[in-house]
Amino acid sequence: MPDLAEAMIFYVVFLFSTTLHEAAHAWAAKRGGDLTAYHGGQVSLSPIPHIRREPFGMLILPLASSLLTGWPFGYASAPYNREWARQHPRRAARMALAGPAANLALVLFAALLLRVGLAAGVIYAPSSIRFGQIAATHLNGLWPGVTFMVGVIFSLNLLLAVFNLLPVPPLDGSGALPLLLSPGATRRYQDFIWTNPAAGLVGLFVAWKLFGVIFMPMFIGAVNLLYPGSAYGMTLGR
């Protein structure tokens, strides 16, 4: 059985990170002229409207998977107007990128905290690392828990950003493709993914296969950048 305290930290970080991700989508859509998510309450850092929209993906599934395996697995969504996306594909593409951008901002924030802690002697680079466990501390009390949480923020948000940026439906990377396509190709692509629900299932399968190949090197590289001079190798196992 997973450690209960660590499992709950993973869930809390997942809930906060996913909330910020969806709120960024909704905010970017509002800025671009689509008020659908705004009227649904998704332009909010409160998890409540996001849980209300996806109770299974935001609450039941990630909480259960955290308690059973130590890993949160879930999903969320922010609604948008497809006609708006058709008329303003580049605005819709920026909306798609806003979610992963929010996750990358949290990665940078966690990295800054870890670097400050390292400079202050509060934390140190451990001899080995695992997903979420990328820093250690000599201090007692709340410090081990806080250090672990910051490591989880770094790790989990890097995972969310990389996964969602894969350019396959229904992920955000697919929604950003109009920035690279011609107007005609964009319309054909939108029509294809909106009229073929199976494209999303195929896309998730492809994303799962691709993710296993690309995430590990990116994660190792990110942690080695965090600790200059280190040469970590790691697994996702806990």
C-alpha positions as CSV (number, residue, x, y, z in Angstrom):
1,M,0.0,0.0,0.0
2,P,1.2,3.5,-0.7
3,D,2.2,5.9,2.0
4,L,-1.1,7.7,2.9
5,A,0.5,11.1,3.5
6,E,2.4,11.0,0.2
7,A,-0.7,9.8,-1.7
8,M,-2.7,12.8,-0.3
9,I,0.1,15.2,-1.2
10,F,0.0,13.9,-4.8
11,Y,-3.8,14.3,-4.9
12,V,-3.7,17.8,-3.5
13,V,-1.0,18.9,-6.0
14,F,-3.0,17.2,-8.8
15,L,-6.2,19.0,-7.8
16,F,-4.5,22.4,-7.6
17,S,-2.5,21.9,-10.8
18,T,-5.4,20.7,-12.8
19,T,-7.6,23.6,-11.6
20,L,-5.0,26.1,-12.7
21,H,-4.7,24.3,-16.0
22,E,-8.4,24.5,-16.7
23,A,-8.7,28.1,-15.3
24,A,-6.0,29.1,-17.8
25,H,-7.9,27.6,-20.7
26,A,-11.1,29.4,-19.6
27,W,-9.3,32.7,-19.0
28,A,-7.6,32.6,-22.4
29,A,-10.9,31.8,-24.1
30,K,-12.5,34.7,-22.4
31,R,-9.7,37.0,-23.5
32,G,-10.2,35.7,-27.0
33,G,-13.9,36.4,-27.1
34,D,-15.5,33.0,-26.0
35,L,-17.4,33.3,-22.8
36,T,-18.6,29.7,-22.6
37,A,-16.2,28.6,-19.8
38,Y,-16.5,32.0,-18.1
39,H,-20.3,31.5,-17.8
40,G,-19.7,28.0,-16.5
41,G,-17.6,29.4,-13.7
42,Q,-14.3,27.9,-14.9
43,V,-12.4,31.2,-14.8
44,S,-11.6,30.4,-11.2
45,L,-8.8,29.1,-9.0
46,S,-11.4,27.4,-6.8
47,P,-11.5,23.7,-7.6
48,I,-15.3,23.6,-6.9
49,P,-16.6,24.6,-10.4
50,H,-14.0,22.3,-12.1
51,I,-15.0,19.4,-9.8
52,R,-18.7,20.2,-10.5
53,R,-18.0,19.9,-14.2
54,E,-16.0,16.7,-14.0
55,P,-16.7,15.1,-10.6
56,F,-15.4,11.7,-11.6
57,G,-12.2,12.9,-13.3
58,M,-11.3,15.6,-10.7
59,L,-12.4,13.9,-7.5
60,I,-13.4,10.2,-7.5
61,L,-10.8,8.8,-10.0
62,P,-7.7,10.7,-8.9
63,L,-8.5,10.3,-5.2
64,A,-9.1,6.6,-5.5
65,S,-6.0,6.1,-7.7
66,S,-3.9,8.1,-5.3
67,L,-5.0,6.0,-2.3
68,L,-4.7,2.7,-4.1
69,T,-1.5,3.2,-6.1
70,G,0.1,6.4,-4.8
71,W,-0.4,8.0,-8.2
72,P,-3.3,10.4,-9.1
73,F,-4.9,9.6,-12.4
74,G,-7.7,11.8,-13.7
75,Y,-9.0,14.4,-16.1
76,A,-10.8,17.7,-16.4
77,S,-12.1,20.0,-19.1
78,A,-13.2,23.5,-19.9
79,P,-16.0,24.0,-22.4
80,Y,-15.6,26.2,-25.5
81,N,-17.7,27.2,-28.4
82,R,-16.7,25.3,-31.6
83,E,-18.1,28.0,-33.8
84,W,-15.9,30.5,-32.1
85,A,-12.9,28.2,-32.6
86,R,-13.8,27.8,-36.3
87,Q,-14.0,31.5,-36.8
88,H,-10.9,32.3,-34.7
89,P,-8.6,29.3,-34.9
90,R,-5.5,31.1,-33.8
91,R,-7.3,32.4,-30.7
92,A,-8.5,28.9,-30.0
93,A,-4.9,27.6,-30.4
94,R,-3.7,30.1,-27.8
95,M,-6.5,28.9,-25.5
96,A,-5.2,25.4,-26.0
97,L,-1.7,26.3,-25.1
98,A,-2.7,28.3,-22.0
99,G,-3.3,25.1,-19.9
100,P,0.2,23.6,-20.4
101,A,1.7,27.0,-20.0
102,A,0.1,27.2,-16.6
103,N,1.7,23.9,-15.7
104,L,5.1,25.0,-17.0
105,A,4.8,28.1,-14.8
106,L,4.3,25.9,-11.8
107,V,7.4,23.8,-12.8
108,L,9.5,27.0,-12.9
109,F,8.0,28.2,-9.6
110,A,8.9,24.9,-7.9
111,A,12.4,25.0,-9.5
112,L,12.9,28.5,-8.1
113,L,11.9,27.3,-4.6
114,L,14.2,24.4,-4.8
115,R,17.1,26.5,-6.0
116,V,16.5,29.0,-3.1
117,G,16.4,26.2,-0.7
118,L,19.6,24.7,-2.1
119,A,21.4,28.1,-1.8
120,A,20.1,28.5,1.8
121,G,21.3,25.0,2.8
122,V,17.7,24.0,3.6
123,I,17.6,21.3,1.0
124,Y,20.2,19.2,-0.9
125,A,20.3,17.1,-4.0
126,P,19.7,13.5,-3.0
127,S,22.0,10.6,-4.1
128,S,19.1,9.1,-6.2
129,I,15.7,10.4,-7.3
130,R,12.3,9.1,-8.2
131,F,9.2,10.8,-9.6
132,G,8.2,13.4,-7.0
133,Q,11.2,12.7,-4.8
134,I,13.8,15.0,-6.3
135,A,15.0,16.9,-3.1
136,A,15.9,16.1,0.4
137,T,16.4,18.0,3.7
138,H,18.4,17.6,6.9
139,L,15.7,19.5,8.8
140,N,12.9,18.0,10.8
141,G,9.3,19.0,11.5
142,L,7.4,20.1,8.5
143,W,10.4,20.4,6.3
144,P,10.4,16.9,4.8
145,G,6.7,17.2,3.9
146,V,7.2,20.6,2.4
147,T,10.3,19.5,0.4
148,F,8.4,16.5,-0.9
149,M,5.4,18.6,-1.9
150,V,7.6,21.1,-3.9
151,G,9.2,18.1,-5.6
152,V,5.8,16.8,-6.5
153,I,4.7,20.2,-7.9
154,F,7.8,20.1,-10.1
155,S,7.4,16.5,-11.2
156,L,3.6,16.3,-11.7
157,N,3.4,19.6,-13.6
158,L,6.2,18.7,-15.9
159,L,4.3,15.5,-16.6
160,L,1.0,17.4,-17.2
161,A,2.6,19.9,-19.5
162,V,4.5,17.3,-21.6
163,F,1.6,15.0,-21.9
164,N,-0.9,17.7,-22.9
165,L,1.4,19.2,-25.5
166,L,1.5,16.0,-27.5
167,P,-0.1,17.0,-30.9
168,V,-2.8,14.4,-31.0
169,P,-6.5,14.8,-30.2
170,P,-8.0,15.3,-27.7
171,L,-4.9,16.8,-26.1
172,D,-4.0,20.5,-26.1
173,G,-1.2,20.1,-28.5
174,S,-3.7,19.1,-31.1
175,G,-5.7,22.2,-30.4
176,A,-2.6,24.3,-31.0
177,L,-1.9,22.9,-34.5
178,P,-3.8,25.8,-36.2
179,L,-0.8,28.0,-35.4
180,L,1.2,25.8,-37.8
181,L,-1.5,25.0,-40.4
182,S,-3.0,27.0,-43.2
183,P,-6.6,28.2,-42.8
184,G,-7.9,25.6,-45.2
185,A,-6.0,22.8,-43.5
186,T,-7.1,24.0,-40.1
187,R,-10.8,23.8,-41.2
188,R,-10.3,20.3,-42.5
189,Y,-8.5,19.2,-39.4
190,Q,-11.2,20.7,-37.1
191,D,-14.0,19.0,-39.1
192,F,-12.2,15.7,-38.9
193,I,-11.6,15.6,-35.2
194,W,-15.0,17.1,-34.3
195,T,-16.9,14.6,-36.5
196,N,-14.9,11.5,-35.6
197,P,-15.1,10.7,-31.9
198,A,-12.8,7.7,-32.4
199,A,-10.0,10.1,-33.3
200,G,-9.8,11.0,-29.6
201,L,-9.4,7.4,-28.6
202,V,-6.8,6.7,-31.2
203,G,-5.0,9.9,-30.1
204,L,-4.9,8.9,-26.5
205,F,-3.5,5.5,-27.4
206,V,-0.8,7.1,-29.5
207,A,-0.1,9.7,-26.8
208,W,0.3,7.0,-24.2
209,K,2.9,5.2,-26.4
210,L,4.8,8.4,-27.3
211,F,4.8,9.6,-23.7
212,G,6.6,6.5,-22.4
213,V,9.4,7.3,-24.9
214,I,9.8,11.0,-24.5
215,F,9.0,11.8,-20.9
216,M,11.8,10.0,-19.2
217,P,14.7,11.8,-21.0
218,M,12.9,15.1,-20.6
219,F,12.4,14.5,-16.9
220,I,16.0,13.4,-16.3
221,G,17.2,16.5,-18.3
222,A,15.0,18.8,-16.2
223,V,16.2,17.5,-12.9
224,N,19.9,17.6,-14.0
225,L,19.4,21.2,-15.0
226,L,18.0,21.8,-11.6
227,Y,21.2,20.5,-10.0
228,P,24.1,21.6,-12.3
229,G,26.8,19.0,-12.4
230,S,24.5,16.1,-11.5
231,A,24.1,13.1,-13.8
232,Y,20.9,11.3,-12.6
233,G,19.2,8.4,-14.1
234,M,15.8,7.4,-12.8
235,T,12.6,5.4,-13.2
236,L,9.0,6.4,-12.6
237,G,8.6,3.8,-10.0
238,R,8.0,4.9,-6.4
